[in-house]
Amino acid sequence: MIRRRLTLLSLLAGLMMAAGAWPARADALQDIKSKGVLVVGVKADYPPFGYRAPNGDIIGIEPDLARDVAKRLGVKVQFVPVVAANRMQFLEQGKIDLLIATMSDTPDRARVVAIVKPDYYASGYNLMLPKSIRITAWDQLKGKPVCAIQGAFYNKQVAEKFGAQVIAFTGVAEALTAMKQGRCVGFLYDDTAIEGQMLRPEWSAYAMPLPSQDAQPWGLAVRMGEKSFYDFMAKTVADWHKTGLILKLETKYGIPQHSKFAEEMHKKYE
């Protein structure tokens, strides 16, 4: 009986801890201001949103947004390179204070980290084509081979909706090589990543003439429970849209056409 009562007490203690019986975490904004540094997780391999300059510095649209946040807080900024596989874990573990890393805003992710509203950007899928190929509509892909990446959610959609013959490769380099070799008419990928590729001189003979499909919003994130930091970032993102900062950064980093999302959000908030 005593052993049973002790077990029950242990279970109750565990439930209390899970329910938040521990003291609340200190305010994130005050922590950042106290240490004088904002640590931000960004991409280092996704031009023009986050990539390495020749000197090794991380630059791009999202690092510039992070610098703006640090300026508003009156602190320095420190970048931590992240990838899709570890970005939310780094935020949860406290390795970074803020996540701005091309992350789509999805319900599953919103259960793990606090994705700030409004969203700050969006991307869809598109096709990188040689300028010599005259394709002006998605329906013209019917029966044509298209190079893609294994596991991309839109591969099936492009095959079923537009009738393309999707040839999936394990990596971007393999798919691009196959396109150069003429094994497919174009490269199917995220439109933002294609824009980054086309900034390089080696892809000057290629274009992205079709309208992007199935745009998914991107959200930056803070840790769960950090309400004051969340509210601060929500006002900051709204101000980015109001002032057109993201449109200006698209121009700064050579994106030839403003994204439809950025234009619509600017009109909504101005």
C-alpha positions in Angstrom: 0.0 0.0 0.0 2.8 2.4 1.0 4.7 1.6 -2.2 1.5 2.2 -4.2 1.0 5.6 -2.6 4.7 6.6 -3.3 4.2 5.6 -6.9 1.1 7.7 -7.1 2.8 10.7 -5.6 5.7 10.3 -8.1 3.2 10.3 -11.0 1.5 13.4 -9.6 4.8 15.2 -9.3 5.6 14.3 -12.9 2.3 15.7 -14.1 2.8 18.9 -12.2 6.2 19.4 -13.8 4.7 18.7 -17.2 1.9 21.1 -16.5 4.4 23.9 -15.9 4.9 23.8 -12.1 8.6 24.9 -12.7 9.2 28.6 -12.5 8.6 30.5 -15.8 11.6 31.2 -18.0 13.1 34.7 -17.8 11.9 37.2 -20.4 13.7 36.6 -23.7 13.8 40.3 -24.7 15.5 41.2 -21.4 17.9 38.3 -21.7 18.9 39.5 -25.2 19.3 43.1 -24.1 21.3 42.1 -21.0 23.8 40.0 -23.0 23.9 42.6 -25.7 23.7 40.0 -28.5 20.9 38.6 -30.6 21.7 35.1 -31.8 19.9 34.3 -35.0 19.7 31.0 -36.9 20.0 31.6 -40.7 20.7 29.6 -43.8 24.3 29.7 -45.2 23.6 27.7 -48.4 20.5 29.3 -49.9 21.3 32.4 -52.0 20.1 35.1 -52.0 18.3 34.5 -48.6 21.4 33.3 -46.7 24.8 32.4 -48.1 28.5 32.8 -47.6 30.4 35.8 -49.1 33.9 35.2 -50.5 35.3 36.2 -47.1 33.2 33.7 -45.3 30.6 36.1 -43.8 27.0 35.0 -44.0 25.0 37.5 -46.0 21.6 37.7 -47.8 18.0 38.8 -47.3 17.4 37.0 -44.0 20.7 38.1 -42.4 19.8 41.7 -43.3 16.4 41.2 -41.6 18.2 39.8 -38.6 20.4 42.9 -38.5 17.3 45.1 -38.6 15.9 43.2 -35.5 19.2 43.7 -33.6 19.3 47.4 -34.5 15.7 47.8 -33.1 16.8 46.1 -29.9 20.1 48.1 -29.7 22.3 45.0 -29.6 24.8 43.2 -31.8 23.9 40.3 -34.0 25.5 36.8 -34.2 24.6 34.3 -36.9 24.4 30.6 -36.5 24.1 28.6 -39.7 21.2 26.1 -39.7 19.6 23.6 -42.1 16.1 22.2 -42.3 17.0 19.2 -40.1 18.2 21.2 -37.1 16.8 24.7 -37.2 13.8 24.1 -34.9 15.9 22.0 -32.5 18.5 24.8 -32.2 15.7 27.1 -31.3 14.2 24.7 -28.7 17.6 24.0 -27.2 18.4 27.7 -26.8 21.3 27.7 -29.2 19.6 30.6 -31.0 17.2 33.3 -29.9 15.4 33.8 -33.2 15.0 31.6 -36.3 14.8 33.3 -39.8 15.7 30.5 -42.2 13.4 29.9 -45.2 10.9 27.9 -43.0 7.5 27.3 -44.3 4.7 28.1 -41.8 2.9 24.7 -41.3 0.6 23.5 -38.5 3.1 20.7 -37.5 5.9 23.2 -37.0 3.7 25.6 -35.2 3.2 22.9 -32.5 7.0 22.9 -31.9 8.0 26.5 -32.1 6.1 29.8 -32.0 5.8 30.9 -35.6 5.3 34.7 -35.7 2.4 36.2 -37.5 2.3 37.8 -40.0 4.4 35.6 -42.2 7.3 37.5 -43.8 7.7 35.7 -47.2 6.4 32.9 -49.3 7.7 30.5 -51.9 6.2 28.1 -54.4 7.6 25.7 -57.0 8.7 26.6 -60.5 10.7 25.5 -63.4 14.2 26.6 -64.5 14.4 26.5 -68.3 16.9 27.2 -71.0 16.0 30.5 -72.7 16.1 28.6 -76.0 13.1 26.5 -75.0 9.8 28.2 -75.7 7.5 27.1 -72.9 5.1 29.8 -71.7 2.5 27.7 -69.8 2.5 24.8 -67.4 0.2 22.8 -69.7 3.0 22.7 -72.3 4.9 20.3 -70.1 2.6 17.4 -71.0 4.7 14.4 -72.0 8.0 16.3 -71.5 10.7 15.1 -69.1 11.4 17.4 -66.1 14.4 17.0 -63.7 13.5 17.2 -60.1 14.7 16.2 -56.5 13.6 13.0 -54.8 11.0 13.6 -52.1 9.8 17.0 -53.2 6.1 17.2 -52.4 5.3 18.9 -55.7 6.7 16.2 -58.0 3.5 14.2 -57.9 1.4 17.3 -58.4 3.3 18.4 -61.5 3.1 14.9 -63.0 -0.7 14.5 -62.3 -1.8 18.1 -62.9 0.4 19.0 -65.9 1.3 15.6 -67.3 5.1 16.1 -67.1 7.4 13.1 -66.9 9.2 13.8 -63.6 12.8 12.3 -63.4 13.9 12.6 -59.7 17.5 12.8 -58.6 19.1 12.6 -55.2 20.5 16.1 -55.2 20.5 19.5 -56.9 23.8 19.1 -58.6 22.8 15.9 -60.3 19.5 17.4 -61.5 21.2 20.5 -62.9 23.8 18.3 -64.6 21.1 16.2 -66.2 19.4 19.3 -67.5 22.6 20.6 -69.0 23.0 17.2 -70.7 19.6 17.6 -72.3 18.0 14.7 -70.4 15.1 17.0 -69.4 13.6 20.3 -70.6 14.0 22.0 -67.2 14.6 21.8 -63.5 11.7 21.7 -61.1 12.5 23.2 -57.7 11.6 25.9 -55.1 11.2 29.2 -57.0 13.3 31.1 -54.4 16.2 28.6 -54.9 15.9 28.8 -58.6 16.2 32.6 -58.4 19.4 32.1 -56.3 20.9 29.8 -59.0 20.1 32.3 -61.8 22.1 35.0 -60.0 25.3 33.0 -61.0 26.9 33.7 -64.3 26.9 30.0 -65.3 23.1 30.1 -65.5 22.8 33.3 -67.6 21.2 31.3 -70.5 18.4 30.1 -68.3 15.2 31.7 -67.0 12.1 31.1 -64.9 9.3 32.2 -67.3 6.3 30.4 -65.7 4.2 31.7 -62.8 5.0 30.0 -59.5 2.6 27.4 -58.2 1.3 26.5 -54.7 3.0 29.3 -52.7 3.6 28.4 -49.1 4.2 31.2 -46.5 7.4 31.5 -44.6 7.5 32.3 -40.9 10.2 33.3 -38.5 10.1 31.8 -35.0 10.8 32.2 -31.3 10.6 29.7 -28.5 7.2 28.7 -27.2 6.1 30.8 -24.3 8.1 33.9 -25.1 5.1 36.2 -25.5 6.9 39.6 -25.2 9.5 38.6 -27.8 6.7 37.1 -30.0 4.8 40.4 -29.8 7.9 42.5 -30.6 8.6 40.3 -33.7 5.0 40.5 -34.8 5.2 44.3 -34.8 8.6 44.2 -36.5 7.4 41.9 -39.4 4.3 44.1 -39.9 6.6 47.1 -40.1 8.8 45.3 -42.7 5.7 45.0 -44.8 4.6 48.5 -44.2 7.9 50.1 -45.2 8.6 47.7 -48.1 11.9 46.6 -46.6 11.5 43.1 -48.0 10.9 44.5 -51.5 14.0 46.6 -51.1 16.0 43.6 -50.1 14.8 41.6 -53.1 16.1 44.4 -55.3 19.4 44.7 -53.3 20.1 41.0 -53.8 19.3 40.9 -57.5 15.9 39.1 -57.5 14.6 40.2 -60.9 10.9 40.2 -60.0 9.3 41.1 -56.7 7.4 38.2 -55.2 3.7 38.4 -55.4 3.4 37.8 -51.6 5.8 40.6 -50.7 3.9 43.0 -53.0 0.5 42.0 -51.6 1.7 42.3 -48.0 3.2 45.8 -48.6 -0.2 47.0 -50.0 -2.0 45.4 -47.1 0.1 47.2 -44.4 1.1 50.5 -46.0 
